[in-house]
Amino acid sequence: MRASRLLSLLLLLQSRGRMTAPELAEELEVSVRTVYRDVEALSAAGVPVYADRGPAGGYQLLDGYRTRLNGLTAEEASSLFLAGLPGPAAELGLGEVAAAAELKLLAALPPEPRSHASRMRERFLLDVPSWYRSADDVPHLSEVAEAVWDQRPLHMTYRRWGQQEVDRVIHPYGLVLKGGSWYMVAAPPGGSARTYRVARILTVETLPGRFPWPEGFDLGGFWQGYAKEFRERMYTAEAVIRLAPGRGELLAYTMGSDVVGAALAAADGPDPEGWLTLTVPIESITHARWLLLRMGADVEVLGPPELRALMCEAVAELRKLYE
């Protein structure tokens, strides 16, 4: 266990450069005192690791030192091939590069990890877009990706949701693939970060110069916060419903597993007939009517009164249609 941790510490210093003891402790999920002991062990083993003192200090390897201890286990090699997404790589203009890297990695692996990796590629496939939905057309994705990588500002014409076209000069910080759609996280010069759907970029021009990287910006943390805020903005009201026995999975498919899962966890036990009373968040009264009508007689709306009235109207119209 300790040997694996020492190797991880060594590879962290090799790949990231100078790191403080608290940073290493957080990455390795150990105490700072353990990091001190592990660094002493590496130094005693002949690894040229040294410490810089002061507020900007930390541990780092002697310039030019590279370890050859970079072998992959069978499981690690397999995970790399499972993570490879040929579709998105091609959209980014990296299809040939990714294929060449995969061949080189396979050739460099020992027999057992190579066998595991090959079987992983043959037997598992990640298909990103949802059912009945094609991926976005993103003709400008490759140019945006280059600007993200090189920290180059962009001038773009962008189509908003209301079909309004606007011109923007932005600093692109990163790209996110969500549900088959590409999103760019970017900010105007001096402004705060926001998201843009890449498929809605009509024209794009790479501008000269490079923008400074925003201090402390973390793409994963920003996206997680944005997704949470988006869900909170989307659900503006609540509905109280009765759900027929055994229909939880169907409701989750209709309204979303996270929404329904939380509602089921908060619900009391079933009534004598086996029905559950749930409180579920909804985007709007009209949107909830459209969703819940898909459940047929497996759901009864108890409130709010406006939603129940709309459901009654819809049922009456359906009865006239089918009588």
GUDREN-7437 format. One record per residue: x, y, z of N, C-alpha, C in turn; residue in one letter. Coordinates in steps of 0.1 Angstrom, whole numbers, padded with zeros to 4 digits, always signed. Last residue first. Layout:
GUDREN-7437
XYZXYZXYZA
...
//
This chain:
GUDREN-7437
-0650+0093-0276-0664+0088-0275-0670+0084-0288E
-0626+0105-0280-0626+0091-0282-0640+0085-0280Y
-0629+0133-0277-0623+0128-0289-0625+0113-0291L
-0641+0134-0252-0649+0139-0263-0643+0133-0276K
-0618+0126-0237-0631+0118-0237-0640+0121-0248R
-0600+0146-0241-0597+0133-0246-0610+0124-0247L
-0613+0167-0227-0611+0168-0242-0608+0154-0248E
-0612+0157-0201-0625+0159-0208-0624+0160-0223A
-0585+0157-0197-0592+0144-0197-0605+0145-0204V
-0580+0185-0198-0574+0176-0208-0581+0162-0209A
-0594+0193-0176-0598+0198-0189-0592+0189-0200E
-0580+0180-0155-0594+0177-0158-0599+0181-0172C
-0556+0193-0158-0556+0179-0160-0571+0174-0163M
-0563+0219-0151-0558+0216-0164-0559+0202-0168L
-0570+0214-0124-0580+0219-0133-0576+0216-0147A
-0545+0207-0113-0556+0197-0113-0567+0201-0123R
-0532+0232-0116-0527+0220-0124-0538+0209-0124L
-0547+0248-0099-0546+0251-0113-0542+0240-0121E
-0543+0236-0073-0556+0235-0080-0556+0238-0095P
-0511+0218-0073-0520+0229-0070-0533+0228-0078P
-0526+0187-0063-0524+0201-0063-0512+0205-0070G
-0531+0161-0071-0539+0166-0060-0537+0181-0059L
-0533+0140-0099-0528+0153-0094-0537+0158-0083V
-0525+0107-0101-0536+0116-0099-0529+0129-0093E
-0512+0083-0124-0509+0094-0115-0522+0102-0114V
-0520+0063-0140-0511+0059-0130-0507+0071-0121D
-0535+0069-0162-0542+0068-0150-0533+0063-0138A
-0508+0087-0178-0522+0082-0179-0528+0081-0165G
-0484+0098-0180-0485+0088-0171-0499+0081-0171M
-0486+0120-0197-0480+0108-0202-0481+0096-0193R
-0496+0139-0181-0505+0132-0189-0499+0120-0196L
-0472+0149-0169-0481+0139-0161-0491+0133-0170L
-0462+0166-0190-0454+0154-0185-0464+0144-0178L
-0482+0185-0193-0477+0177-0205-0470+0164-0200W
-0484+0196-0167-0495+0189-0173-0491+0180-0185R
-0459+0207-0165-0462+0196-0156-0474+0188-0162A
-0461+0228-0183-0451+0218-0186-0454+0205-0177H
-0481+0243-0170-0484+0238-0183-0474+0227-0187T
-0468+0251-0146-0481+0243-0146-0483+0236-0159I
-0432+0244-0146-0444+0253-0147-0457+0244-0147S
-0414+0226-0135-0409+0239-0142-0420+0249-0143E
-0416+0212-0102-0420+0213-0117-0415+0226-0122I
-0409+0187-0077-0407+0200-0083-0411+0200-0098P
-0434+0168-0060-0423+0168-0070-0422+0183-0075V
-0445+0149-0034-0444+0163-0038-0432+0164-0047T
-0467+0121-0033-0454+0127-0035-0455+0142-0038L
-0482+0093-0020-0484+0107-0022-0470+0114-0022T
-0487+0061-0034-0479+0070-0027-0482+0084-0030L
-0510+0033-0030-0506+0045-0037-0497+0054-0028W
-0520+0011-0017-0506+0010-0022-0502+0022-0030G
-0543+0014-0004-0544+0008-0018-0531+0007-0024E
-0536+0025+0020-0541+0011+0020-0542+0005+0006P
-0506+0043+0010-0519+0043+0016-0524+0028+0015D
-0470+0040+0017-0482+0040+0008-0495+0039+0016P
-0452+0064+0038-0455+0051+0033-0468+0051+0024G
-0440+0096+0026-0445+0087+0036-0448+0073+0030D
-0411+0107+0008-0426+0104+0009-0428+0095+0021A
-0385+0112+0003-0392+0121+0013-0406+0117+0016A
-0378+0094-0017-0372+0093-0004-0379+0101+0007A
-0394+0104-0038-0397+0091-0032-0391+0089-0018L
-0380+0128-0043-0394+0128-0038-0398+0115-0032A
-0355+0119-0051-0356+0127-0039-0371+0127-0034A
-0364+0105-0075-0357+0098-0064-0357+0106-0051G
-0374+0126-0091-0383+0116-0085-0377+0108-0074V
-0350+0140-0096-0362+0147-0091-0371+0136-0084V
-0333+0120-0108-0329+0128-0096-0341+0134-0089D
-0348+0111-0130-0345+0102-0119-0341+0109-0106S
-0375+0126-0146-0361+0127-0142-0358+0119-0130G
-0401+0122-0155-0397+0135-0149-0383+0136-0145M
-0401+0097-0168-0409+0108-0173-0404+0122-0168T
-0386+0080-0153-0383+0082-0167-0389+0094-0173Y
-0399+0082-0129-0385+0087-0130-0381+0089-0144A
-0423+0070-0136-0423+0084-0132-0409+0090-0133L
-0414+0044-0139-0420+0051-0151-0420+0066-0148L
-0405+0038-0113-0396+0038-0124-0401+0045-0136E
-0430+0039-0099-0419+0048-0096-0409+0049-0107G
-0451+0022-0100-0449+0031-0111-0438+0041-0109R
-0460+0005-0080-0450+0000-0090-0447+0009-0101G
-0492+0020-0075-0481+0010-0070-0473+0006-0082P
-0495+0054-0086-0500+0041-0085-0488+0031-0081A
-0493+0084-0068-0486+0075-0077-0491+0061-0075L
-0505+0116-0065-0506+0102-0060-0501+0093-0071R
-0488+0148-0060-0495+0138-0069-0496+0125-0061I
-0483+0182-0060-0486+0171-0052-0493+0160-0060V
-0457+0202-0073-0470+0196-0075-0471+0184-0065A
-0441+0234-0073-0442+0221-0068-0456+0215-0071E
-0418+0256-0091-0430+0253-0084-0430+0239-0080A
-0396+0259-0106-0401+0271-0100-0413+0268-0091T
-0368+0246-0118-0379+0242-0110-0385+0253-0102Y
-0347+0262-0130-0357+0255-0138-0370+0251-0131M
-0331+0271-0110-0339+0281-0118-0350+0274-0126R
-0321+0247-0101-0329+0255-0091-0337+0265-0099E
-0307+0238-0123-0318+0230-0118-0327+0238-0109R
-0288+0259-0124-0297+0257-0135-0309+0249-0131F
-0273+0255-0101-0281+0267-0102-0291+0266-0113E
-0261+0230-0108-0270+0231-0096-0279+0243-0097K
-0246+0237-0130-0257+0227-0132-0267+0228-0120A
-0228+0255-0119-0238+0260-0129-0249+0250-0130Y
-0214+0239-0101-0222+0250-0096-0232+0255-0106G
-0202+0222-0121-0210+0216-0110-0219+0227-0104Q
-0187+0241-0135-0198+0234-0142-0207+0228-0131W
-0168+0250-0116-0178+0259-0122-0190+0252-0128F
-0154+0226-0111-0162+0232-0100-0172+0242-0105G
-0143+0221-0136-0152+0212-0130-0161+0218-0119G
-0127+0245-0139-0138+0242-0149-0148+0232-0143L
-0117+0269-0118-0117+0254-0119-0129+0251-0128D
-0096+0297-0112-0108+0291-0119-0106+0276-0121F
-0075+0309-0099-0084+0301-0091-0095+0295-0098G
-0073+0336-0121-0068+0330-0109-0078+0322-0102E
-0078+0331-0155-0083+0336-0143-0078+0329-0131P
-0050+0336-0177-0059+0326-0171-0064+0332-0158W
-0051+0363-0200-0045+0357-0188-0055+0347-0182P
-0052+0357-0236-0058+0363-0224-0052+0356-0211F
-0031+0367-0263-0035+0357-0254-0041+0363-0241R
-0032+0377-0298-0029+0378-0284-0034+0367-0276G
-0059+0381-0322-0045+0380-0318-0043+0382-0303P
-0089+0359-0323-0082+0372-0322-0068+0371-0318L
-0107+0339-0344-0097+0339-0334-0089+0353-0335T
-0141+0340-0350-0128+0345-0354-0119+0345-0343E
-0172+0326-0360-0162+0327-0350-0148+0332-0356V
-0207+0324-0363-0194+0327-0369-0184+0328-0358T
-0226+0310-0347-0228+0311-0361-0215+0315-0369L
-0232+0289-0321-0222+0298-0326-0223+0299-0341I
-0248+0269-0313-0254+0282-0316-0244+0293-0320R
-0232+0248-0306-0240+0247-0318-0247+0260-0322A
-0222+0255-0281-0213+0256-0293-0221+0256-0306V
-0238+0275-0258-0239+0262-0265-0232+0264-0279R
-0221+0289-0231-0226+0291-0245-0227+0277-0251Y
-0220+0302-0198-0220+0291-0207-0226+0295-0220T
-0197+0324-0180-0210+0319-0183-0209+0308-0194R
-0177+0343-0158-0179+0332-0167-0193+0328-0168A
-0176+0379-0158-0177+0366-0151-0180+0355-0161S
-0152+0402-0173-0165+0398-0168-0164+0384-0162G
-0128+0409-0185-0132+0416-0173-0145+0412-0167G
-0141+0400-0216-0129+0406-0209-0133+0413-0197P
-0166+0375-0210-0161+0387-0217-0149+0392-0210P
-0159+0340-0208-0163+0352-0201-0159+0364-0210A
-0170+0305-0210-0162+0316-0214-0167+0329-0206A
-0175+0273-0218-0175+0281-0207-0165+0293-0210V
-0194+0257-0242-0182+0265-0240-0184+0273-0227M
-0208+0225-0248-0209+0238-0242-0195+0245-0239Y
-0222+0201-0269-0210+0208-0264-0213+0222-0259W
-0243+0173-0263-0242+0187-0267-0229+0193-0261S
-0245+0148-0252-0243+0149-0266-0242+0163-0272G
-0246+0153-0224-0258+0148-0231-0257+0149-0246G
-0220+0175-0226-0231+0171-0218-0243+0166-0226K
-0188+0185-0226-0197+0177-0234-0208+0171-0224L
-0173+0216-0224-0179+0205-0216-0189+0198-0226V
-0143+0236-0225-0154+0229-0232-0160+0218-0223L
-0130+0268-0213-0131+0253-0214-0143+0249-0222G
-0127+0296-0216-0119+0289-0206-0120+0274-0207Y
-0124+0321-0240-0129+0308-0237-0120+0300-0227P
-0134+0353-0237-0122+0345-0234-0127+0331-0231H
-0150+0371-0264-0150+0364-0251-0136+0357-0250I
-0171+0394-0278-0157+0391-0277-0156+0384-0263V
-0201+0390-0297-0194+0389-0284-0179+0387-0286R
-0232+0398-0311-0218+0397-0313-0211+0398-0299D
-0263+0380-0315-0255+0390-0308-0240+0387-0311V
-0296+0373-0326-0282+0372-0328-0274+0383-0322E
-0324+0356-0312-0317+0369-0314-0302+0367-0316Q
-0337+0333-0306-0333+0335-0320-0326+0349-0323Q
-0339+0329-0279-0350+0336-0286-0347+0340-0300G
-0314+0318-0273-0325+0310-0274-0337+0316-0280W
-0290+0335-0296-0296+0332-0283-0308+0323-0285R
-0263+0329-0315-0278+0329-0316-0283+0325-0302R
-0234+0349-0321-0241+0338-0313-0256+0340-0313Y
-0203+0354-0334-0218+0358-0336-0225+0346-0330T
-0172+0362-0318-0182+0353-0323-0196+0360-0325M
-0139+0363-0313-0150+0372-0316-0160+0363-0323H
-0118+0352-0286-0126+0349-0298-0136+0360-0300L
-0084+0349-0274-0097+0355-0274-0104+0352-0287P
-0066+0320-0265-0068+0330-0274-0082+0336-0274R
-0054+0297-0251-0059+0309-0244-0059+0322-0253Q
-0050+0274-0264-0040+0284-0266-0043+0297-0258D
-0073+0259-0258-0060+0254-0255-0049+0265-0255W
-0094+0276-0268-0093+0272-0254-0079+0267-0250V
-0087+0276-0295-0086+0289-0287-0086+0286-0272A
-0092+0250-0302-0078+0255-0303-0077+0268-0295E
-0119+0249-0297-0110+0241-0289-0096+0246-0290A
-0129+0266-0317-0131+0269-0303-0121+0262-0294V
-0122+0250-0339-0116+0263-0338-0117+0268-0323E
-0138+0228-0335-0124+0226-0335-0117+0240-0333S
-0164+0238-0336-0159+0233-0324-0144+0232-0324L
-0179+0248-0357-0168+0257-0352-0162+0251-0339H
-0199+0230-0363-0189+0232-0373-0177+0241-0368P
-0218+0210-0349-0208+0219-0343-0197+0222-0352V
-0249+0198-0344-0240+0201-0355-0231+0212-0350D
-0254+0175-0317-0254+0188-0322-0245+0189-0334D
-0267+0142-0322-0258+0151-0316-0259+0164-0323A
-0302+0133-0320-0289+0133-0326-0280+0144-0320S
-0323+0114-0302-0318+0128-0302-0304+0127-0309R
-0333+0090-0294-0342+0098-0302-0337+0113-0303Y
-0313+0089-0264-0322+0082-0274-0330+0093-0281W
-0285+0112-0261-0297+0105-0256-0304+0098-0267S
-0250+0108-0270-0263+0114-0271-0274+0105-0266P
-0228+0088-0264-0231+0100-0255-0245+0105-0257V
-0219+0057-0258-0227+0064-0268-0233+0076-0261D
-0192+0037-0253-0199+0048-0247-0206+0056-0258L
-0189+0002-0252-0190+0014-0260-0197+0025-0253L
-0171-0028-0248-0178-0017-0241-0177-0005-0251F
-0157-0047-0261-0169-0051-0255-0177-0040-0248R
-0133-0038-0273-0142-0047-0281-0156-0048-0275E
-0120-0025-0253-0124-0017-0265-0134-0025-0273R
-0116-0046-0235-0124-0034-0231-0129-0027-0243M
-0098-0062-0249-0112-0067-0247-0121-0055-0242R
-0076-0045-0250-0082-0048-0262-0096-0053-0260S
-0070-0043-0222-0074-0031-0229-0081-0034-0242A
-0062-0070-0217-0074-0064-0210-0079-0052-0218H
-0040-0072-0234-0051-0081-0236-0064-0075-0229S
-0023-0053-0222-0027-0052-0236-0039-0060-0239R
-0018-0064-0197-0026-0052-0198-0031-0049-0212P
-0003-0088-0207-0016-0089-0199-0024-0076-0199E
+0020-0078-0223+0009-0087-0228-0004-0087-0220P
+0026-0042-0218+0029-0057-0217+0017-0065-0221P
+0022-0016-0242+0018-0023-0230+0023-0037-0230L
+0029-0004-0266+0038-0002-0255+0035-0011-0242A
+0008-0009-0282+0021-0015-0286+0030-0014-0274A
-0012+0007-0270-0014-0008-0271+0000-0015-0274L
-0002+0032-0274-0003+0027-0261-0005+0012-0261L
-0002+0034-0302+0011+0035-0295+0009+0029-0281K
-0030+0033-0306-0021+0022-0312-0008+0022-0305L
-0038+0056-0293-0043+0043-0289-0034+0032-0294E
-0026+0076-0309-0022+0074-0295-0026+0061-0289A
-0040+0072-0333-0026+0070-0332-0021+0068-0318A
-0066+0080-0324-0063+0067-0329-0049+0063-0329A
-0061+0107-0317-0065+0097-0307-0063+0083-0311A
-0054+0117-0342-0044+0118-0331-0048+0108-0320V
-0077+0114-0357-0065+0107-0361-0055+0106-0350E
-0094+0131-0340-0098+0117-0343-0085+0109-0347G
-0094+0157-0333-0084+0149-0328-0086+0134-0331L
-0114+0175-0337-0103+0175-0347-0092+0166-0343G
-0136+0173-0321-0125+0183-0317-0114+0183-0327L
-0149+0152-0334-0155+0166-0334-0145+0176-0330E
-0132+0131-0326-0133+0135-0340-0138+0149-0342A
-0138+0130-0299-0124+0133-0303-0124+0137-0318A
-0165+0123-0299-0161+0136-0295-0147+0140-0299P
-0161+0096-0311-0170+0107-0317-0166+0121-0312G
-0144+0081-0294-0140+0085-0308-0148+0096-0314P
-0134+0084-0263-0147+0087-0270-0143+0091-0284L
-0119+0066-0238-0117+0072-0251-0130+0072-0259G
-0124+0052-0215-0126+0067-0215-0125+0073-0228A
-0117+0027-0222-0131+0029-0219-0134+0044-0220L
-0089+0030-0223-0096+0027-0235-0111+0029-0234F
-0084+0035-0196-0080+0045-0206-0088+0043-0219L
-0092+0011-0183-0100+0023-0181-0096+0034-0191S
-0071-0006-0191-0085-0008-0196-0093+0004-0195S
-0050+0004-0176-0049+0004-0191-0063+0003-0197A
-0059-0002-0151-0057+0012-0154-0056+0013-0170E
-0061-0030-0151-0073-0023-0149-0071-0008-0153E
-0034-0037-0155-0044-0041-0165-0056-0033-0164A
-0013-0009-0147-0019-0022-0144-0029-0025-0155T
+0015+0007-0163+0000+0006-0160-0004-0008-0156L
+0045+0023-0153+0038+0011-0159+0023+0012-0154G
+0064+0042-0147+0051+0046-0152+0043+0035-0158N
+0091+0047-0137+0081+0039-0130+0067+0044-0134L
+0111+0063-0145+0106+0053-0155+0095+0044-0149R
+0112+0098-0138+0111+0084-0134+0106+0075-0145T
+0134+0124-0144+0122+0117-0149+0123+0103-0144R
+0148+0155-0139+0146+0142-0134+0133+0136-0139Y
+0148+0182-0147+0153+0172-0156+0151+0157-0151G
+0154+0195-0115+0151+0198-0129+0157+0187-0138D
+0143+0175-0088+0154+0182-0094+0151+0183-0109L
+0109+0180-0078+0120+0172-0082+0131+0180-0088L
+0095+0196-0048+0096+0194-0063+0108+0186-0066Q
+0074+0211-0024+0083+0200-0028+0083+0199-0043Y
+0073+0246-0015+0067+0233-0017+0078+0223-0021G
+0066+0281-0014+0074+0270-0014+0066+0257-0016G
+0055+0306-0010+0054+0300-0023+0062+0287-0025A
+0062+0311+0017+0048+0310+0013+0046+0303+0000P
+0092+0289+0025+0084+0302+0023+0070+0300+0018G
+0114+0267+0009+0108+0273+0020+0100+0285+0016R
+0113+0238-0011+0115+0252-0011+0108+0258+0001D
+0128+0206-0010+0118+0215-0005+0122+0229-0006A
+0134+0179-0033+0138+0189-0023+0127+0198-0020Y
+0143+0148-0046+0132+0156-0042+0137+0166-0031V
+0158+0126-0062+0162+0140-0059+0150+0149-0057P
+0158+0094-0047+0150+0103-0056+0153+0118-0052V
+0171+0077-0029+0178+0083-0040+0171+0092-0050G
+0157+0069-0007+0159+0059-0018+0166+0065-0030A
+0156+0092+0008+0165+0082+0013+0167+0071+0002A
+0135+0105-0006+0149+0111-0006+0159+0100-0002S
+0114+0088+0000+0118+0089-0014+0132+0095-0015L
+0113+0092+0028+0115+0079+0023+0120+0079+0008A
+0106+0119+0029+0119+0115+0035+0122+0101+0029E
+0080+0117+0018+0091+0125+0011+0105+0121+0016V
+0067+0103+0038+0069+0097+0024+0080+0104+0016D
+0068+0120+0059+0075+0108+0060+0077+0101+0047R
+0052+0141+0049+0065+0144+0053+0074+0131+0054Y
+0028+0127+0045+0035+0132+0033+0049+0135+0037V
+0020+0123+0072+0024+0111+0063+0031+0116+0051T
+0015+0149+0079+0026+0142+0086+0030+0130+0077R
-0008+0154+0065+0004+0161+0061+0016+0154+0067V
-0026+0123+0058-0023+0134+0066-0010+0141+0061S
-0042+0115+0026-0035+0111+0038-0032+0124+0046V
-0050+0117-0001-0060+0114+0010-0053+0108+0022E
-0035+0126-0021-0032+0112-0017-0042+0107-0006L
-0044+0152-0024-0045+0143-0035-0044+0129-0031E
-0039+0162+0002-0053+0162-0003-0054+0152-0015E
-0011+0160+0004-0020+0152+0013-0034+0151+0008A
-0004+0178-0016-0001+0164-0018-0010+0155-0008L
-0013+0201-0003-0018+0197-0016-0016+0183-0019E
+0003+0202+0020-0012+0200+0021-0018+0196+0008P
+0029+0204+0008+0026+0192+0016+0010+0191+0017A
+0027+0217-0026+0029+0219-0011+0025+0205-0004T
+0046+0212-0055+0034+0210-0048+0037+0211-0033M
+0061+0218-0087+0061+0221-0072+0047+0219-0067R
+0049+0194-0111+0059+0203-0106+0058+0205-0091G
+0032+0176-0122+0026+0189-0118+0037+0199-0113R
+0045+0152-0128+0036+0157-0137+0031+0172-0134S
+0062+0147-0106+0068+0147-0120+0058+0154-0129Q
+0045+0148-0084+0056+0158-0085+0062+0159-0099L
+0030+0125-0091+0024+0138-0090+0034+0149-0091L
+0049+0105-0091+0043+0108-0104+0036+0122-0103L
+0054+0104-0063+0065+0107-0073+0059+0112-0086L
+0029+0097-0053+0035+0110-0049+0046+0114-0059L
+0027+0071-0064+0017+0082-0068+0023+0096-0064S
+0048+0058-0051+0048+0060-0066+0039+0071-0070L
+0038+0059-0025+0051+0066-0029+0052+0068-0044L
+0016+0043-0028+0014+0058-0025+0027+0065-0028R
+0027+0019-0034+0018+0025-0044+0016+0040-0041S
+0040+0015-0009+0048+0016-0022+0040+0022-0033A
+0019+0013+0009+0028+0024+0009+0036+0026-0004R
+0008-0012+0000+0000+0000+0000+0009+0013+0000M
//
